[in-house]
Amino acid sequence: MRLVRELKGKKPGPIELFRADGESIKAEEAAFSQFLPTLIIGYTSGDNETLSLPFLASRSGYARDVAEAAREVDAKTVPDNRLMLIDYGTNLEVLFSNLMLGSEHVRAELLRHARLGDLASCRCIVRLAHSAVPKIPKKKRVSARKGIQLTDELETVIANLQRTATCWHVDEKTETYTFDFLITEATRQAFAHFWSDAFSLYRSLHKLALLNDLAIPRPARKRFDKAVKERRFASRLPEPQQEDMVFSFEEVRFWPDGRRSDPVDYVSLSDGEHQQALILGTYAMIGNRPIRAALRG
C-alpha cells in the first residue's frame, strides 16, 4: 500500500491510495479508511510547531464541523478525530479518565511517582454562551441556546456528566454547567455505567475540549488557517483564557499517599510529575485496545 498526492497544475491533487496490484482507491470511497490508522498520536512536551500544527489544524476542523452539524435539523454524526495530540493541554483529560476507569494497578502507578494516593475531587465546567463565543443568528439556531450549538452526541456527554456528578449547577443566563465530583467507588461505578473504559471517557471529554477552538477570536483563526495553507509552521493558535474555555477542569485535588490529611491541589505537582502521568496514562488507555495506531513524537 502507498499513499500518493500529485500536483494537478500548480496545486496538489487529491490523495489516492494504491494497492499492491496497482488499483487506485479514492479518498471518498468507503474502503479508503480501512487501510489507514484508526488513531495517530502525537506527543510534545513543549511548543514543537512542526509536530503540533497538523494536529491543531485537525482540532480546529473538528470544532468547526460540530458547530456546522449542530445547526442542521437532520445533522450527520461528526466522525471521530483520528489525530490525538498529547500535550500539557490534554493532561487532565488523560489523567482524570485513567483515575476514574483505569484498573486499580494503573491508578496507583500513575500517582506513585508523585506520592499521591488517589483522586479526591474535581470540578468540570462547560460554558456554552459567553462573550468569547461567536453568537449564532436566531434564524440558524435549532434550539433556544444562545451560544454554541451541540450535536446529539455531545448533548449526551453533558447529560451523562450531570448524571454522574455528586452535585451540579446550571447558570441559565450564561448556559454554564458546573459539575462537582467527590471521588468514591460509587462515583467510579456511575462512570462505568456510561463509559466502557478510560479511553471512551477520554474521547468524550476531549471532544468537548476540542470546542475550545470556538472561543478563539476570528482574526487569530483566519491567521492560523492561512499559515496552514501556506505551509508556515511559525504561528500557533492562542489558548483561550480559563474563563473563556468551553470545557475545562478546575479544583482538581488528590489524597496524599498513605494518609488522609488535607488534599493536594493538582497545580502543586511538578512539571515532571505532570509529564510522567500524561505519557503513562496515554499508553495505559490505548495499550489493550484493538486499534491501528501510529505514534509520532
N, C-alpha and C positions, 0 to 999 in steps of 0.2 A: 504494500500500500504506500502511496505517496500523495502528498497534497501539493497542488500546483496553482500558482496565481501568476498569470502572464499579463504583460502590458497590452492593452487594447488602444492603440494610438499612443497618446501621452498619459493615459490614465490606467491604473491597474484594473484588470478584468475580474470576473468573479472567481472565487476559489472552487477548484474542482478536485475531486478525489479519483485517483486512477488505481484500479485493481491490478494485480499481477498479470492478468490476461489482457491488459490494455483497455478494458472497459471503463468508461468515464461515468462517475456518479455526481450529479449536480447537487449543490448545497440545499436546494429546495426539495429534493427527494427525501422521502422518509428514511431510506436506507443509509443516507449520509451520516446521520448522527450515531448510528450503530458502531461505526468504526472510530469514533472519537472518544477521548477520555470523558468519563462522566463527571470528573472533578479535576480541576487544575489548581493546585495550592501554591501560593506564593508566600514567602516569609521574608520580612525585613525588620531589623531592629532599629532602623533609622529612616531617613528620607532618601532612600535609593530610588531616584526618579525613573531610571531606565527600567527597573523591575516593576515599580508600582504603577506606572502610567496605564498600561493595558487593563489592569485590574480596576483602577479608578474610573476609567472610561466605561467599563462594563457596569460598574456600580451606578454611575450616573445614568446609563441607559436603562437599567432596571427601574430606577426611581421614576424616570420619565414614562416608561411603559405602564407602570402601575397607575400613575396619575391619569394617563390617557384611557386605559382599560376601564378604570372605575367610573368614568363618565358615560360609558356606553350601557344601555339597558341590558343588552344581551352580550356582555363582555366575555371574551375568551379568557381562560386562565393564563396568567403570565408565566412562561416557563421558568423553571429554577435556573438561577445563575450558576454556570459551570465554573466560574472563576472565583476562587476563595482566597482573599488576601489576609494573611495573619500578621497583624502589626499591633502596636500599642492600643489603637482604637478598638480592636476586637477582643482585647484581653478579657474583659469582664463577661462578654458573651460566652467565650470558651470556658472560662473558669466556673461561672455560675451553672452552665449546662452540665459540666462534669460533676460538680459538687452536689447537684440535685439528682441526677440519674445515672451517674457512674457507679461502678462497683465500690464496695467499701475499701478494697485494696487501692483502687485508683484514687479515691478521695484522700486517703491517708498519705499516699506518696506525693500527690500534688502539693500538699501543705507541709510535709515533713521538713523540707529544707528551710522553710520559714518558721518552723517550730510552732505551728498552729494546729489546733485540734479539729475544728470543723467550722463551717459557715454558721454564724449565729443569726443574722438577719440582714435584710437588704430592702431597698425600695426601687421599683421600676416606675418610670414616668413616661406617658405617651401624650404628646402635645399636638393637637390637630388643627388648632386655629390660633395664630398669634401674628405679630407684626412682621416677622421674618418670612412667613409662608405666603406665596402668591395667592391672592383670592381668585376663586373661580366664579365667572359670571353666573348669575342666577339661572339664565336660560340654558346653561350647560350642566347644571347640577342635577344629579339623580337622587339626591336626598336633601334633608334640611341642613346638612353640615355646612358650616361657613368656610372651613379651611380645606384641608387635604381630604380628598375622596379616597376610599379604600376599596380594594377588591373584596369579594366574599371571603376569600382565603384569609386575608389579614383581619377582617372583621371577626372571624372565628378565633384567630390567635388572641385578640384582645379580650374576647368573651371568655376564653379559657384561662387567661391570666386572672381575670376577675373571679372566676370560679375557684381558682387555686389559692388566691391571696388570703392572708389571715384577716386583713381588713383593707378596704379600698374606698376611694372617694372620687367623684366626678364633678369638676367645675364646669357647669353648663355654659357659662359665659365664654370661657376660653377653650372649651372642649378639651380639658386636660384630665387625663386619667392617672390617678396615683394608686399604685398597688404596693402594699407593705406585706412582707413575708417574714414570719418568725419561723425559723427552720427547725422542724421536728420530723420524726418519722412519718407522721400523718401528712405533713406537707409533701414529703417525697412520694408518698403513695398517691396523693392527689395529682401530682405532676405525671406520675407513671400512668395514670388513667387516660390522660390526654396526649401524651407523647411516648412513643415506643422506646426511645433511648436518648442518650445525651446528644447525639448528632441531630436527631429530628427536632429536639428542643432548640439546639443552636441554630438550625436552619430558620425556625420560626422567628427567633429573636433577631437574627441577622437581617432577615427580610424587613423587619420594622426599622432596624438601624440604617439600612440602605436608603430609607426615605429621608434621612438627614440631609441628603443632597438637595432636596426640595427647599431647604431653608437657606441655601447659599444664594447670595444676590445674583440676579440675572447677568449683569456685566461680567462677573467672575466666571460664570458657567459658559458664557459665549467665548470668553478668552481661552478657557480650557479646551472647548470644542475646536477652536481654530488651531490651537497648539497641537492637538491630536491629528488633525487633518494635515498639518504641515510637517508632522513627524518631529516636532520640537519637544524635547524632554526636560526643559528647564523650569517649566511652570507646573504648579500643582494647585488643585482646588483647596481653598481655605477651609478649615474646620469651623463649623458653626459654634457659637458660644454655647455653654452648657444650657442656659435658659432658653435658647432658640432651637435646641435639638428636638426633632420629632420623637425620638426614643432615646432614653438614657437610663443608666443606673445611678443611684445615689445612696449614701449612707450604708455602704457595704461593710459589715463587721464580722469578725471571726472570734471564736473562743481560743484563748491560748492553749497550747498543748499541755495536757495533764492536769489542768486545774481550771475551775470555773470562777475565774476572777473577772475583772472588767473586760468586756470585749475589746479587740484591737481593730482599729479602723484600717481599711484597705490601703489608704494613701500612706500609711506608715511603713508599708513593705518597701524593700529596696528595689532598685531597677532590675538587679539580677534575679531577685525572687519573682518579680513580675514576669520576666522573660522565661525563666525555667518553667513556671506554671503554664505559660502560654504554649511553649513548644511541646511539653509532655502532654498537656491537655489535648492538643490537636492530634497527636499520634494516638492517644487513648480513644478519641472519638471515631477515628477512621480506621484504626488498626484491624478490626474484625468485620469490617463491612465489605460486602461484595461489590466493590466499585473499581473502575479502571481509573486510577489516579496518576497524575503527573506532578512531580514536585519540582518547584523552581525557586531557588533561593541564592 
